[in-house]
Amino acid sequence: MVEQRLTKGMYNYNSKPVSHLFGLCDGQNHNRANSIMRNAGWYNKQGEKLNNSGDLSKADFLRIFKELRSDELFITLFEMDATLKFIMRKGVIDRVSGKKLKKEAPGVDYVAENCYYIIAKRQLYIVDRYKIFGKNHSRFGLEFKVLTSDTAKQLIFFHNFVRF
């Protein structure tokens, strides 16, 4: 069995040991011109948060894209969905179970519902909730395959149940 590299809190500067996989670190801050995402939440395919928050640049996307293994997904959520909803609302409630979700591990359903970018081995995805992109979308000099919310959920669930 292959060791899981993307684990809950792995970039969190409050935890030990701190990982620098893909050259990332918690709280990293790029200038606005170089950021694709600012203060983003980074997640694994199990719906576990990898960091507190941090910016991601084009170079970060490319490095993750090249170095991910085929059994891994690196999923990003905007700051509002990754952090602020949990603070402002004093928690987020799961629509199905009615239980309060944990910011550090809101779960696959929450992450699949709120993700914006999904990075897989040699594939970049963007989630188009408002059907404004085509099948492919060019952004920041990168080529993204466009997913609907439903196909994003299917991709994440598929990666959780298929053995690579």
SULCORGI-V534438 format. One record per residue. N is the residue number from 1. RES is the residue in one small letter. D_CENTER is the distance of its C-alpha to the mean C-alpha in whole Angstrom. Layout:
N/RES/D_CENTER ; N/RES/D_CENTER
This chain:
1/m/24 ; 2/v/21 ; 3/e/20 ; 4/q/16 ; 5/r/14 ; 6/l/11 ; 7/t/12 ; 8/k/12 ; 9/g/13 ; 10/m/13 ; 11/y/13 ; 12/n/15 ; 13/y/18 ; 14/n/20 ; 15/s/19 ; 16/k/21 ; 17/p/21 ; 18/v/18 ; 19/s/16 ; 20/h/16 ; 21/l/15 ; 22/f/14 ; 23/g/16 ; 24/l/13 ; 25/c/14 ; 26/d/14 ; 27/g/15 ; 28/q/15 ; 29/n/17 ; 30/h/18 ; 31/n/20 ; 32/r/19 ; 33/a/21 ; 34/n/18 ; 35/s/15 ; 36/i/13 ; 37/m/11 ; 38/r/13 ; 39/n/12 ; 40/a/8 ; 41/g/6 ; 42/w/4 ; 43/y/4 ; 44/n/6 ; 45/k/8 ; 46/q/11 ; 47/g/9 ; 48/e/9 ; 49/k/8 ; 50/l/9 ; 51/n/10 ; 52/n/12 ; 53/s/11 ; 54/g/11 ; 55/d/12 ; 56/l/11 ; 57/s/14 ; 58/k/15 ; 59/a/16 ; 60/d/13 ; 61/f/11 ; 62/l/14 ; 63/r/15 ; 64/i/11 ; 65/f/13 ; 66/k/16 ; 67/e/15 ; 68/l/13 ; 69/r/15 ; 70/s/16 ; 71/d/15 ; 72/e/11 ; 73/l/8 ; 74/f/5 ; 75/i/2 ; 76/t/2 ; 77/l/5 ; 78/f/9 ; 79/e/11 ; 80/m/13 ; 81/d/11 ; 82/a/9 ; 83/t/13 ; 84/l/16 ; 85/k/16 ; 86/f/16 ; 87/i/19 ; 88/m/21 ; 89/r/21 ; 90/k/22 ; 91/g/19 ; 92/v/18 ; 93/i/20 ; 94/d/19 ; 95/r/21 ; 96/v/22 ; 97/s/23 ; 98/g/24 ; 99/k/22 ; 100/k/20 ; 101/l/17 ; 102/k/16 ; 103/k/13 ; 104/e/13 ; 105/a/12 ; 106/p/12 ; 107/g/12 ; 108/v/11 ; 109/d/13 ; 110/y/11 ; 111/v/8 ; 112/a/9 ; 113/e/11 ; 114/n/9 ; 115/c/6 ; 116/y/8 ; 117/y/6 ; 118/i/6 ; 119/i/8 ; 120/a/10 ; 121/k/14 ; 122/r/16 ; 123/q/14 ; 124/l/12 ; 125/y/11 ; 126/i/11 ; 127/v/11 ; 128/d/15 ; 129/r/16 ; 130/y/19 ; 131/k/20 ; 132/i/21 ; 133/f/20 ; 134/g/22 ; 135/k/21 ; 136/n/19 ; 137/h/18 ; 138/s/19 ; 139/r/17 ; 140/f/18 ; 141/g/20 ; 142/l/17 ; 143/e/17 ; 144/f/15 ; 145/k/16 ; 146/v/15 ; 147/l/14 ; 148/t/16 ; 149/s/14 ; 150/d/16 ; 151/t/15 ; 152/a/12 ; 153/k/13 ; 154/q/15 ; 155/l/13 ; 156/i/11 ; 157/f/14 ; 158/f/16 ; 159/h/14 ; 160/n/14 ; 161/f/18 ; 162/v/19 ; 163/r/21 ; 164/f/20
